[in-house]
Amino acid sequence: MRPSSIRGLAGPGALVLLVALVAVAAPILPLFDPVRQDVANRLAGPSALHWLGQDEYGRDVLSRIIWGARVSLTVAVVAAALAAVVGTLLGVLGGYFRGLVELFTVRVAEIVLCFPPLLLALLVVTLLGPGATTLVFSLAILFAPGFARVAYAETLSARALDYVTAQQALGARTPRILFVTLLPNIAPPLIVQFSLTVASAMVLESGLSFLGLGVVPPSPSWGLMIRGARASMELAPLLLFWPCLALTGTVLVLNLLCDRLRDVLDPRGKAAGRPGFLGRLIALPPAPEPRQAPGLLSVQGLTLAVQSAHGPIEVVRDVGFTLAAGETLAIVGESGSGKTLTGLAVMGLLPAAVTPVAGSILLTGREGRVRDLLRLPEREMRGLRGRELAMIFQDPSSSLNPLLRIGSQLGETLRAHGVRDGVRERVVALLRQVGLPDPERAAEAYPHEVSGGQRQRVMIAAAIANHPRLLIADEPTTALDVTVQAQILALLAELKRAEGGMGMVFVTHNLAVVSDIADRVLVMYAGEVVEEGRVEDVFAVPRHPYTAALIASMPEGDAERLTAIPGTVPQPWAMPAGCRFAPRCEMAIDACRAAAPPLAELAAGRLSRCLRWKEMA
């Protein structure tokens, strides 16, 4: 927070605090009884005893102004607080879960916005009768949809950020994600909304009291004072001036505070959630009986689609691979080839627009049980994330919650899977294990206080905290310089050896990285697998033109001049007929364009989707 912002907040903040303190201290201040009448001195002007004069019943105006502030502020603050709790809960739930939950929370709440505010409040008060309690209830109903809309919009943006997805990947429970990760990050606009609501509630309370449908006489209220002064304003105009001044001044100060709060708590730009388990079941065909998976992970026939005006568009088609315990498989390809979506499908963290329509993802747990991850309920998936499988995201800056200390986030990862004792010691040990200097100090730091390479080490520590059997690394070295990249790769290799039997899927577009860390490589293009094999075999003798072109474009190769691949990856809705790489391939013939070639097995563990693989040198 900038010092200039704090100074700008101090003035209106002090004024609002002064008004609140005076209202709270009304019972102990040396004031006249606000309901005591002195009819003999009714409409008397200001005097040494009655600084602001006396009203139409001879009651002290100053006392009623201060006690009226107490009543008006109490009604406004309690109503705004109740509206904030209810509206924020509705908005967060609707924005996070979407679907039917959104319909029955946010959309139903928005019906209230269709009614004129004053008429709706009049309806509630007429049905329930006047009084402060009824007024609080009616104002809460009136203002809750505003909070719901703000919370809903902010949740839609925030839930797509990597640090929220990272919490899901680590198996954190939904309430913890909602109220520990999401809510603090969407709080600034809600605080501003609360301040605005208090000011609006005060105006509306005064209006209803003026109409005789709010605070019941003889209780002091600014609206009641304005109503009483209206009949005698020609004889004593000051009686109308003082409550109007109090109301106007307080609302202006509150609005000024809102403006300064908006400057200080400027919400950061942060969308939609995944489809629920029911939606996944409807999209997928009936699951076959889980069989013994070969090795640790078996992905077969995975097809992912997005809905469009012309029907579903397949963005990943018929992807399959296996992974043995202790093995590292690299998935490579240009941006848009489907690498990250495949990894997210394994984690059960696909974006809302992407739906699995075919295939299976079989994971063998540490107890030997085989599960199809595509068809598991979210509750079971959450129990597996962080314990059986974990993911490292490519941008550590957005994968860590900026409002929580590093140690707190790592501790949350451990507690999500039942660790209760020695959490602090375990966090420090994890940070030491991933090579952070001074791990005790790093645990107390915020993410922005450490370097990019250190943030990535923190993400690796979070991923291995519960000793997962499967680790998916989604381009974890992309945002780092070459020296730090080498350190992270060496760290991952060392951790894989230390964890014993942990399998790793390494998603990257950098073939030089593949040669350093992977045992086998899977090459993807335009959502399809085009080649698979052992790293040394594929690099020595590629059997698909796309793989050969990727190798030729590597700056680390022996060629004196780099070779660029002509054209671009086709968009999912504009896939060419036949081989998807044919428009960019120098070896393409008419047969390549006529029909899509199958993924053929050339030898044990060696696959290629090319009709002319035998002609490649």
N, C-alpha and C positions, 0 to 999 in steps of 0.2 A: 504494500500500500504506500503510495507516494506521500511525502510530508505535506505537499500542497493540498492533496485531497483531504488529509486529516484536518488541516487548518480550515478548509472550506466546510467541513462537516461540523466543526466545533461550535460555530455560532448558532445555527438552527437546532443543533442537538442540545445545546445548553438551554435554549428557550423552551423547547418541548419538555425537557427535564424539569425546568422551573414550574411550568404549568402543571405537570404531573405531581410534583412534590407539594405544591400548594393545595391541589385537590385532595391528595392523600392525607395531608395534615389538617384538613378542615375541622375534624373533631377536637383537636387540641389547640387550635388558634383562638385568640380572644375575640370571638365573633358573637353577634346577637343570634338568638334562636331563629333560624330561617323561616319558621312557620308561626312565630309569635306575632300576633296582630296588635296594632296600636291605631285603632280607627280614628281616634281624635286627631292624629297627625298624618292622616292619609294624604298622599301626593306631596308631602313636604320635600323641599329641595335639599341639596347637600348642606351639611352642617358639620361642626366639629365632632358631634357624636355619631352622626350617620353620614359618612364621607360621600356616598353616592346618592343620598336621599332615601325616601321611603316610597313604597309602591301604593297601589290603589287600596290596599288593606292595612297600610301603615307598617309593613314588614321591611326590614333593613335590606336594601338593594345589594350592597356589597356582600353581605352574608349569603344572600340567595345566588349571587353570581358565583361565589366560590363553591358553595354546596351544589349548585347547578353543574359546575365543571366536573365535580366528583361523580354526579349521576350520569352526565352525558359521556364522559370519558369511560366510565365503567361499562356502560351499555355498548359503546362503540368498540372498545378493546375486546371485551368478552365475545361480542358477536363476530368481530374480525378473527379472533383466535379460533373460535368454533368453525367458522367458514374456512379458515386456512387448513385446519386439521382434516376436515371432511373433504374439501375440494382437492387438496394436495394428494390425499390417499386415492381418491377416484382417478385423478390425472395420472399418477405414477402407475397404478395398476393397469389402466387402460393403455397407456403408452408402452408399457413393458410387455404385456401379454397379447395386446391387440385382439382381433377376432371378436368373439362374443363378449369377452370381458370389456373390450372397448365400447361395444354397443350398450351394455347395461351400466356403464359408469359414465364415461365422457359424453356420449350421445344423449343419454337420458338427462344428464345434468344440463346440457345445452338447451333442452326444451324450456327451462326456466328463463333463458335469455330472450325467448320470444315474447315475454310479457313485459309491458312497461313497468319499471321498478316500483314507482309509487303505487300503481294500481295493484301490483302483486302484494306489496306490503299491506295495503289497505284490506285486501281480501283476507290475508292471514289474521290480521288484527281483528277484523270484523267477526271471523269465525271463532277465534279463541278468546276474544275480549281484550280490552286495553290493559296495560301494565308493563313493568320493566321486563319481566320474564318473557312475556309474549313478544315484546319488542326485540329482545335478544334473539329469540328463535326465528322470527320473521326475517330479521336482517341477515342471520346466518344462512338461511335458505336463499336469500337474494344474492349474496356475494360468493357463495361456495362455487358456482359455475365459473366465475372469473379465475379463481385459484386452480380449478380443474383444467381449464384451457392452458394456463401458463405452465403448470406442471406437466401436462400431456405433451405440449410442444417441446419443452426442454428434455423430457424423458426420451422422446423419439430421437432427438439428436444425440443425447449422451449415451444411450444404450448401444449405439453403433461404434463407439470409440473402443480402441484396443484394450484399455485397462479394464473395461467392463467385460469384454469378451474373455480377457485373460482370467478374470475371476470365475467365469463360467467354466473355462478350460481346467481350472484348478479344483473344480468340484465344490465351490462355495455354494451354500444354500441360498435359495431365492430371497428369503427375508434379509439376509446379510447383504446380498447384492443390492437390494432395493434401498435399505435404510442406512447402510454403512458406506457403500460405494456410490450409488446414484444420488441419493438425497443431498449429501453435502455439496455435490458438484452442481446441483440445480438450485441451491438455496438462494444465491444472490437475487435473481429476479423475483423469487417468492417473497423475500424480505421487502423489496420495493413494493410489490403488490400489497403486502400487509399494511405498509404505511399509507398507501393510497386508500385502502379499504377503510382504515380507521377514520380518515378525513371524510370520506363519503358517508360512512355510517353516522358520523356526528351530524352532518347536514340532514340526512334522512330522518334521524331520530328527532331532531328539532322540528322538522316539517310535520311529522306525525303527531308530536306533542302539541304543536300549534293547532292541529285539526282536532285535538281532543282524543286521539287514538294511540297516544304513546304513554308517557309517564303520567300517572294519575295524581291530580292535586290532593293535598297541598304540597306534595314533594317538590322541591325546587328543580327546575329544568329550564334551560335557556329557551326552549320552544314554548313552554308554558309562560315564561316571563314576557316573551314577544307577543303572545296571544293576549295576555292581560293588559299590556301597555297599549295595545292597538286602540282600545275603547277610549283611552284618556290621553292620546298622544298630542292633542291640541292644547290640553292644559299642562301636561308635563312631558314634553318631547324627549327629555333625557331618559325617561324610563324605557323608551324604545331604543335609544342609542346604546345604552350600556350592554344589554345582552347581545345586540347585533354586533357590537364591537368585539365582545368576547368570542362569539362564534366565528366571526370573520377572521379575527386575528389568529385564533387557534388553528383554523383550517389553512390559512396562508402559511403559517409556520410549519405545519405538517407537510404541506405540499413542497415547501422549500427543502425540508429534510428529505423528502422523496427524491427531489432532483439531485441533491448532493449524494444520496445513497446510490443513485443510479450511476453517478460518475465514479464513485469509489468501488462499487461492486459491479462493474461492467461485466455482464455475463459473457463468457468466452464462447465462440462458436464451437459447437460440439459436433428411412431410417427404420427402419421398422424391424420389429422382432422376428425371430424364426417362427415358422408355422408350428403349431402345437403338435403333440403326438397324434391326435386324432386326424389332423390334416395329412400327416405323413402316412398313416395307415390307409387312408382313402386313396392316396396317390400310388402307393406301392402294391404290387400284386401279393397274394398270400405267400407267407414265408414258408420255405421248405424246412423240414426238420433239421436243426443244426447238426452238422456232422463234425467229426474231428478235423479241425483246421490243420492244414500242413504248416507246421511251424507256429510262429507267433500270430501273424496277421495274414488273412487271405481276403483280398478284394476281388470280386468276380462280377463282371458285367455291369459295373456301376454306370448308370446313366442319370444325368441331372438336367433339368429343364427349367426354363422360365416361361411364364405365360405372356402372350402378346395378343394383339387384336386378331392375328391370323392363326391363333392356336399356340400350343407349346413349342418352344424352340430349344433344341438340345444343345447345351453349352459344354457338356461332357458326355461322351458316348462310348459305352461298352469298354470301360477301363478296367483292367484286371492286373493284379500282381500279387506276389506272396513275399513275406518277410520272415526269416528265421530268427530265433532268439540270438542276440549278439551280433546280428548282421546290420549293415548300413546300406540302405537303398537310396540312391539319389534320383530325384525326379527333376528333369531339366526341360527347358523350352523357353521360347520368347514370352513376353507378357501377353496374356490373353489365351494361353494354351490350355488352361484349366488346371494348372499345378496346385495353386492355392485352394481352389474349390474342392479338389480331391482331398487335400489335407483336412479342410474344414468338415467335409462329409464324414471322415473317419472320427472326428471329434464330436460330431453332432451339433456343429455350430454354423450351419449354413445360413446365409442371409435369407430374409423373408421371401424375396422374389424367386429364390432357387429351391426347387423341390426334387427330391429323389423319385424317379419313376420306375426304375428297374435296378436289379442287382442285389448284392449282399456284401456285407463287411463283417467277416467272422474274426473275432478276437479270442484267443485262448488265454484265460486268466491264470493267475499264479496258482490257483487251486485246481487247474485242469479243466474248468468248465468253459465251453464254447458258447459265445453269445453273438447274435447278429446285431451289430450296433445300429443298423438302419431302422430296426424295428423295436428297439428298446424304449420303454417309457422314459420320460425325462428324469424322473426320480432315480431310476437305476443308472442312467447315463451320468447324472451328477455324482453318484457314488463312485463311478469308475474314473471320472476325470480327476487328474491330480494324483490318483493312487495307482491305477492300472495304465493309464495313458495320459500324457501331458503334451503341451505345445509351447514352443518358443516363437513369438511373433517377430516380424522383421523390423518394426520400429519401436525400440525400447522407450523412446520419449513419450509415446502415446499409450504404451502398454502398462505404465505404472500410474497409479492414482496420484495426481500432483498435490493433493491435500493431506496425504498420509505419509508418515515417515517410512523409510525402507524397512526397518525392523518390524514395524506394525503390520505391513503388508505381507511380509514373509511369515510372521506369526499367525496371521489370519489363514494363510495357506495350510499351516500345520493344524490349527484348531479345527478347520473344516473337516479333517479326517480323524478327529478324536484325540489329538495330542493335547494334553492338559498340563503336564508337569515338565519343567525344564525347557519351556518354549524359548525363553531368552537365550539360554546357553546353546540350544539347537540352532537358533537363527545366526548367532555369531559363528558357530562351527560351519554352517552352510556358506556364509560369506567368506570365511577363511578357505573353505574347500574350493571355491571358484576363483581364488587368487586375489581378492580385494585387499589392498593394504589397509591396515588399521581397521579390522572388521567391526570392532566395538564402536568406533566413531561413525563408520558407514551405516550402522544400524540406526543411529540417531539422526541421520541426514535425510533431507527431502530429496526426491528424484532430481530436481534441478540443481542440486548442490554437488552432484558427481558428474563425471564425464560420460560421453556416449558409450564408450567401451565398458565403463564400470556399470552403467545402467543395463547393458546387455548381460553382463555377468550376474547382476541381480536377477534378471529374468530367468537365466539358466538355473540359478539357485532356487528360485520359486518352482521351476518345472521339475527339478529332481528332489525337491524337499521330501516327498513321500515315496521315493524310490520306485518310480513307474517302470513298467516292463516295456512300454512303447513310448518313444519320444519323437514328436514331429517338430522339426525345425524349419520354419518358413522363412527362408532367406535371412538368417540371423546375422549375416555379415554385410548386408547390402549398404547400410548407412555408415559403415566404419571405414577408416583408412586402411591401407594395405598392411601396415605393421600390426594394427589391432586385429584385423581379420585373421592373420596368421596365429595370433595369440588365442583368439576365440576357437579357431579350428583345433589347435593343439589341446585346448581345455576340453572341448567336446570329446575328442578322441580319448583323452585321459579319463574323463568321467565315465565314458562307456566301458572302458576296461575296469574301472573301479566298481561300477554298479554290478557287473557280472551278469551277462545274459540279457542286458537291455538292448532291444532293437531300436533302430533309428531310421526314420524317413526324412531325408534332407532335401528340401525344396529349394532350388536355385536356378539361376540362368547363367551362372559362371562355371564353365566347364573346367577351368583350372582348379577350382575348389573341389570339384568331383574327384579329380585324380588324387587329391590329397587325403580324402576322408572316406570315400565310398567303396563298397565291395562290388555292387552291381549298379547299373544305371538304367533308368526308364526315360526314354525321350518322348515328349508329348508335343503335338502340333494341332492347333485348332480343335482342341477338346478330345483328341484321339491319341492312343499310344501308337507310335510309328516304329519304335525299335526298343529292344531290351536285350541286355546281356551283361556279362562281366565287364568291368570298367576297362581292363587291359585289352580285351577282345574288341570292344566297340571302338576304343580309341585307335587301335592298330588297324582294324579293317572294318570301317563302318559299312552297314548293309542297307542304308537308306540315304537318299540324296540330301535330306534335311539334316541328318546327323553329320554327314560329311561337310555340309555348308557351315554348320555351327562350329565344327572343329577348325575349318579353314579361316573362320572369322576371329579366332582366338588370338589376341596380341601376344600370348606367351608361346605361340607355335614357332616353327623354324622358318616359315615362309618370309621372304623379304618384303612382301606386300600383302596387306590384309585383303580378304575377299568378302565383299558385302553380298548379302542375300537380297536379290531384287524383290521389289514389291513389299507388301505388308500381310500380316495375318488377316484372313478374311473375317468379317463380322459374323456373329452367329446366325443372323437372319439372311445372310447372303453367301452361304457356303456353295462352292462350285460343285457341279456334278462330277461323279467319279472320285479320283484321288484329290483330297483337299489341298495337297501341296503342288498339284500339277501346274497351276498358273505361274508358279515361281520356279519350276524345276526345268533344268536344261535337258534332262533325260526323258521328259514326258513324251509319250506317243499317244496315238488315238485310243488305244486300249485303256490307257490310264484315265482318259477323260470320259470313257464310256460307262464304266462301272467302278464302284468303290472297291479297291483291293482288300482282301482279308488280311488279318494279322497271322502270318504263317510262321510255323516253327521250323527254323533252318537247321537247328541242332539242339541238343539238350541245353535248355536255359537260354537259347538265342532265338529271338523273334524279330520279324521285320514286316512292315506293311508296304511292300514295294514289289511290283511285278518284275522288275529288272535287277533284283538284288544280286544275281549271279554275274552281271556285267560290271559290277563296281569293283574297282581295283582294291 
